[in-house]
């Protein structure tokens, strides 16, 4: 079974030569680089990783693309774009021609980052990405999910992925999932998929985090295994990488072998057009 993590960050240090914008803190003080990530992947039995450049570094893709170009069978990238930068519109048509680049990723999960979405300043991106066949991953809180649902309805040819099932912030357990129905409602859009990623971060439970299993099952039942993608968000995972894998492969007996094949890797590769090995 191909195991593909739908979301991992790598990043560099905040230095005068490579400064970060004042957005928010990194998941951890010591950055994760591609070599450390490869060691973690090999130890955990992870074949491939979709690298998602983190928002705290700003809208840069250099380290992620360098990793994907060095190890194209192990890494690919969903890159960042500042839609309000000069010349941004012209970049989308050739976005996927960058070696290692699969699509775009936008984050609207904090009051600082949300206005381009809530004020409609990013509206042009959806049509351009749909026209160019560029899939997009988005991180929004549950309160903003209806905006993404509307975008999916207006642009049926645009493939959208809801990161972390729209879980954001520091809430846990029932409080974190209070508005989960808003996410489930988007399953009616065949062009919307979800990442069941980072779920151990949203519970006070210990491994195998059974308190969140019912929500994973709800996502699976609504979207189907072909549109439900496993991921870890490794840099903030509260357990070992291997346990991030076995939580799904060993601790959810309701998943069939075919379900696991789709959820653990085949689904995200087919959705993003990352040709399986």
C-alpha positions as CSV (number, residue, x, y, z in Angstrom):
1,X,0.0,0.0,0.0
2,X,1.3,3.4,-1.0
3,X,1.5,5.7,2.0
4,X,1.5,9.4,1.2
5,X,1.3,12.2,3.8
6,X,-1.0,14.9,2.5
7,X,0.6,17.6,4.6
8,X,4.0,18.2,6.1
9,X,5.9,21.5,6.5
10,X,9.6,22.1,6.0
11,X,11.1,25.5,6.5
12,X,14.3,27.5,7.2
13,X,15.3,29.7,10.1
14,X,14.2,33.3,10.5
15,X,17.3,35.2,9.6
16,X,18.1,38.7,8.3
17,X,19.0,37.0,4.9
18,X,15.7,35.1,4.9
19,X,13.3,37.0,7.2
20,X,9.8,35.9,8.1
21,X,6.7,38.2,8.1
22,X,5.0,39.0,11.4
23,X,2.3,36.4,11.0
24,X,2.5,33.8,13.8
25,X,4.9,31.4,15.5
26,X,6.3,28.3,13.9
27,X,5.2,24.9,15.1
28,X,8.6,24.4,16.7
29,X,11.7,26.4,17.3
30,X,14.1,24.2,15.3
31,X,13.1,24.0,11.6
32,X,12.4,20.7,9.8
33,X,14.6,20.2,6.7
34,X,14.3,17.7,3.9
35,X,17.0,15.4,5.2
36,X,15.4,15.1,8.6
37,X,12.0,14.6,6.9
38,X,13.4,11.8,4.8
39,X,14.8,10.0,7.9
40,X,11.4,10.4,9.6
41,X,9.6,9.0,6.6
42,X,11.9,6.0,6.2
43,X,11.5,5.2,9.9
44,X,7.7,5.5,9.8
45,X,7.2,3.7,6.5
46,X,5.9,6.8,4.6
47,X,6.6,6.6,0.8
48,X,5.8,10.2,-0.2
49,X,5.0,13.6,1.3
50,X,3.1,16.6,0.0
51,X,5.2,19.5,1.2
52,X,3.1,22.5,2.2
53,X,5.2,25.6,2.8
54,X,4.1,27.1,6.1
55,X,2.5,30.5,6.4
56,X,4.9,31.8,9.0
57,X,7.7,31.9,6.4
58,X,5.7,34.1,4.1
59,X,4.7,33.3,0.5
60,X,7.9,31.4,-0.5
61,X,8.4,28.0,-2.0
62,X,12.1,27.8,-2.5
63,X,13.0,25.1,0.1
64,X,10.0,23.0,-0.8
65,X,10.7,23.0,-4.5
66,X,14.4,22.3,-3.9
67,X,13.4,19.2,-1.9
68,X,11.0,18.1,-4.6
69,X,13.5,18.6,-7.4
70,X,16.2,16.7,-5.4
71,X,13.9,13.8,-4.5
72,X,11.0,13.8,-7.0
73,X,9.8,10.3,-6.1
74,X,9.4,11.3,-2.4
75,X,8.3,15.0,-2.4
76,X,6.0,17.3,-4.3
77,X,4.7,20.7,-3.4
78,X,1.4,22.6,-3.0
79,X,2.9,26.1,-3.2
80,X,2.1,29.5,-1.8
81,X,1.2,32.6,-3.9
82,X,0.6,36.2,-2.8
83,X,-2.5,36.9,-5.0
84,X,-2.0,40.7,-4.4
85,X,1.6,40.8,-5.6
86,X,2.4,42.4,-9.0
87,X,2.3,39.8,-11.7
88,X,0.5,37.2,-9.6
89,X,-2.3,36.6,-12.1
90,X,0.1,35.7,-14.9
91,X,1.8,33.0,-12.8
92,X,-1.2,30.6,-12.5
93,X,-1.3,29.5,-16.1
94,X,2.2,28.0,-15.9
95,X,2.1,27.2,-12.2
96,X,2.3,23.4,-12.6
97,X,5.2,23.6,-15.1
98,X,7.5,24.3,-12.1
99,X,9.3,20.9,-11.5
100,X,7.8,19.4,-8.4
101,X,4.8,21.7,-8.1
102,X,1.3,20.2,-8.0
103,X,-0.9,23.2,-7.1
104,X,-1.6,26.1,-4.7
105,X,-2.3,26.4,-1.0
106,X,-3.9,29.3,0.8
107,X,-4.4,30.0,4.5
108,X,-7.3,32.1,5.8
109,X,-7.5,30.7,9.3
110,X,-6.6,33.7,11.4
111,X,-8.0,37.3,11.5
112,X,-4.8,38.6,9.9
113,X,-4.9,36.1,7.0
114,X,-8.7,36.0,6.3
115,X,-9.5,39.3,4.6
116,X,-8.3,38.4,1.1
117,X,-11.0,35.7,1.2
118,X,-13.7,37.5,3.2
119,X,-13.4,40.7,1.3
120,X,-13.3,39.0,-2.1
121,X,-9.8,40.2,-3.0
122,X,-8.8,36.7,-4.1
123,X,-11.9,36.0,-6.2
124,X,-10.0,36.1,-9.5
125,X,-7.7,33.2,-8.4
126,X,-10.5,30.6,-8.4
127,X,-11.4,31.2,-12.1
128,X,-7.7,31.3,-13.2
129,X,-6.9,28.1,-11.3
130,X,-10.0,26.3,-12.7
131,X,-9.0,27.3,-16.2
132,X,-5.4,26.2,-15.8
133,X,-6.2,22.9,-14.0
134,X,-4.4,23.9,-10.8
135,X,-5.8,22.2,-7.7
136,X,-6.0,24.3,-4.5
137,X,-5.7,23.4,-0.8
138,X,-7.3,25.9,1.7
139,X,-7.2,26.3,5.4
140,X,-10.2,28.0,6.9
141,X,-12.1,27.9,10.2
142,X,-15.5,26.2,10.2
143,X,-17.1,29.7,10.2
144,X,-15.7,30.4,6.7
145,X,-16.5,27.0,5.2
146,X,-19.7,28.3,3.5
147,X,-17.5,30.8,1.5
148,X,-15.5,27.8,0.1
149,X,-18.6,25.9,-0.5
150,X,-19.9,28.8,-2.7
151,X,-16.6,29.0,-4.6
152,X,-16.8,25.2,-5.3
153,X,-20.3,25.7,-6.6
154,X,-19.4,28.5,-8.9
155,X,-16.3,26.8,-10.2
156,X,-17.1,23.1,-10.6
157,X,-13.9,22.4,-12.5
158,X,-11.7,23.6,-9.7
159,X,-10.4,20.9,-7.4
160,X,-10.4,22.1,-3.7
161,X,-9.1,20.4,-0.6
162,X,-10.2,21.4,2.9
163,X,-7.1,21.2,5.1
164,X,-7.5,19.6,8.5
165,X,-11.3,19.3,7.8
166,X,-11.4,23.1,8.6
167,X,-10.2,22.5,12.2
168,X,-8.2,25.5,13.4
169,X,-7.1,27.1,16.7
170,X,-6.5,25.6,20.1
171,X,-9.9,24.1,20.8
172,X,-10.2,20.4,21.7
173,X,-12.7,17.5,21.5
174,X,-16.4,18.5,21.3
175,X,-15.6,22.2,21.3
176,X,-13.3,21.9,18.3
177,X,-15.9,19.9,16.3
178,X,-18.9,21.9,17.3
179,X,-19.4,23.2,13.8
180,X,-18.2,20.1,11.9
181,X,-21.5,19.9,10.1
182,X,-20.5,22.9,8.0
183,X,-17.6,20.9,6.7
184,X,-19.7,17.8,6.1
185,X,-22.1,19.9,4.0
186,X,-19.5,20.6,1.4
187,X,-19.4,16.8,0.5
188,X,-22.2,17.5,-1.9
189,X,-19.6,19.2,-4.1
190,X,-17.8,16.5,-6.1
191,X,-14.9,18.9,-6.6
192,X,-14.2,19.2,-2.8
193,X,-12.0,16.8,-0.9
194,X,-10.8,16.8,2.7
195,X,-7.7,16.1,4.6
196,X,-8.2,14.1,7.8
197,X,-4.9,15.6,8.9
198,X,-3.7,16.8,12.3
199,X,-6.6,15.3,14.2
200,X,-4.5,14.2,17.2
201,X,-3.9,18.0,17.8
202,X,-7.6,18.5,18.4
203,X,-8.2,16.2,21.3
204,X,-7.1,15.7,25.0
205,X,-7.2,12.0,24.4
206,X,-4.0,9.8,24.1
207,X,-3.0,7.5,21.3
208,X,-4.9,6.1,19.3
209,X,-7.0,9.2,19.9
210,X,-10.3,7.4,19.8
211,X,-12.3,10.5,20.7
212,X,-11.7,11.9,17.2
213,X,-12.4,8.6,15.3
214,X,-16.1,9.3,15.0
215,X,-15.4,12.6,13.2
216,X,-13.0,10.9,10.9
217,X,-15.7,8.3,10.1
218,X,-18.2,11.1,9.4
219,X,-15.8,12.6,6.9
220,X,-15.1,9.2,5.3
221,X,-18.8,8.4,5.1
222,X,-19.7,11.9,3.6
223,X,-16.8,12.3,1.1
224,X,-16.0,8.7,0.5
225,X,-12.4,7.2,0.6
226,X,-11.5,8.7,-2.7
227,X,-11.9,12.2,-1.4
228,X,-10.6,11.7,2.1
229,X,-6.8,12.1,2.5
230,X,-4.6,11.1,5.4
231,X,-2.0,13.5,6.7
232,X,-0.2,14.4,9.9
233,X,1.1,18.0,9.9
234,X,4.2,16.3,11.4
235,X,5.8,19.4,12.9
236,X,3.0,19.6,15.6
237,X,2.1,15.9,15.8
238,X,1.8,14.9,19.5
239,X,3.0,11.4,18.9
240,X,5.6,9.6,16.8
241,X,5.4,9.7,13.0
242,X,4.9,5.9,13.0
243,X,1.9,6.2,15.3
244,X,0.5,8.9,13.0
245,X,0.4,6.1,10.4
246,X,-0.8,3.3,12.5
247,X,-3.7,5.3,14.0
248,X,-5.3,4.8,10.6
249,X,-3.8,1.5,9.4
250,X,-4.2,-0.4,12.6
251,X,-6.7,1.4,15.0
252,X,-9.7,1.9,12.7
253,X,-11.1,-1.6,12.0
254,X,-14.1,-0.1,10.2
255,X,-11.9,0.9,7.3
256,X,-11.7,-1.8,4.6
257,X,-8.5,-2.6,2.8
258,X,-9.7,-0.7,-0.2
259,X,-10.6,2.3,2.0
260,X,-7.1,2.4,3.5
261,X,-5.5,2.2,0.0
262,X,-7.4,5.3,-1.0
263,X,-7.1,7.3,2.2
264,X,-3.5,6.5,2.9
265,X,-2.1,7.6,-0.5
266,X,-3.9,6.7,-3.7
267,X,-6.6,9.3,-3.3
268,X,-4.4,12.4,-2.8
269,X,-2.0,11.3,-5.6
270,X,-4.9,10.9,-8.1
271,X,-6.6,14.1,-7.0
272,X,-3.4,16.2,-7.4
273,X,-2.1,14.4,-10.5
274,X,1.0,13.1,-8.8
275,X,1.6,9.9,-10.8
276,X,2.0,6.9,-8.5
277,X,5.3,5.0,-8.7
